[in-house]
Amino acid sequence: MTTDTITAPATLAERLAAVWDDFETRLDGVPILQRLADGTVTIDDYRRLLFNLRQQVVDGSPWISRAAASFDIAHFDLRSAAIRHAEEEHRDYLMIERDYVAVGGSLAELRAGRKNLGSEALSGYMFHYADRPNPVGLLGAMFIIEGLGARRAAGWATRFQEVLGLADSQVHFMKYHQDADAEHTGDLEAILNSGAIDHAAADEIVRCAEVVARLYVLQLEELDR
C-alpha cells in the first residue's frame, strides 16, 4: 500500500519570494541595467533614468494617500500606516530633481516631462487599485517597490559611481532609499506576518505584487517612450 504525500500550500512569504525572483530576473534583462552591470552605461543613461523615474515617483505619495482614504475603520492599522508612509514619501521626487540637476540636467525640462509608457501603466494601476474599498492588495505593491529600494538601489548607485565617477551628492536618491526602504520593508513584513492576512487577502497581495513587478520593469524598458 502506498500513501500519497500531501504538499503543504505555499505560505504568503514563499509566494512573494517567487514573485521577487521573477522580478529580479526581468530586471537583469533591462537594457540600461545590463549596460550598468557591464560598465558601458553613460552619464546620459543616468540622466534618462532619473528623468523617467521622477515622472512616476511624483505620484507615489498621492496614490498612497488615496489608498489610506479607502481603508475603513476595521482596517485602522493599515490606514494609519499608509498615512505615515505618504508623509514620508511626499518629498522623494525632490531628491531626484536635485540629482538630475547635479549631473547637468535641466530642472525646467525635467518638470515639463511626461511619463513613459510603462510609467503611465504603473501609475494608472496604482491609482485604480487605491480606489478600491480596503485595498489590502497594495501591500504587494509595496513589497516590490520598497524591496527594490532596500535591495537594489544602493547597489545601482555604487555602480553608477564606479563607472561614471559620480559623487554621493549626485546619487542621493538611490542611496537614501537603501536605509529608508529597509525600514519600510521591516514594517511591511511585520504586517504580512501578523496573522491579520487571510487567504483571500494573501491572493490579492500576491497578484498585486505580480502586476506591479511587471509594470515596474516595463517602466525601465520604455525609457523616453
C-alpha positions, 0 to 999 in steps of 0.5 A: 500500500502506498500513501500519497504525500500531501504538499503543504500550500505555499505560505504568503512569504514563499509566494512573494519570494517567487514573485521577487525572483521573477522580478529580479530576473526581468530586471537583469534583462533591462537594457540600461541595467545590463549596460550598468552591470557591464560598465558601458552605461553613460552619464546620459543613461543616468540622466534618462533614468532619473528623468523617467523615474521622477515622472512616476515617483511624483505620484507615489505619495498621492496614490498612497494617500488615496489608498489610506482614504479607502481603508475603513475603520476595521482596517485602522492599522493599515490606514494609519500606516499608509498615512505615515508612509505618504508623509514620508514619501511626499518629498522623494521626487525632490531628491531626484530633481536635485540629482538630475540637476547635479549631473547637468540636467535641466530642472525646467525640462525635467518638470515639463516631462511626461511619463513613459509608457510603462510609467503611465501603466504603473501609475494608472494601476496604482491609482485604480487599485487605491480606489478600491474599498480596503485595498489590502492588495497594495501591500504587494505593491509595496513589497516590490517597490520598497524591496527594490529600494532596500535591495537594489538601489544602493547597489545601482548607485555604487555602480553608477559611481564606479563607472561614471565617477559620480559623487554621493551628492549626485546619487542621493536618491538611490542611496537614501532609499537603501536605509529608508526602504529597509525600514519600510520593508521591516514594517511591511513584513511585520504586517504580512506576518501578523496573522491579520492576512487571510487567504483571500487577502494573501491572493490579492497581495500576491497578484498585486505584487505580480502586476506591479513587478511587471509594470515596474520593469516595463517602466525601465524598458520604455525609457523616453517612450 
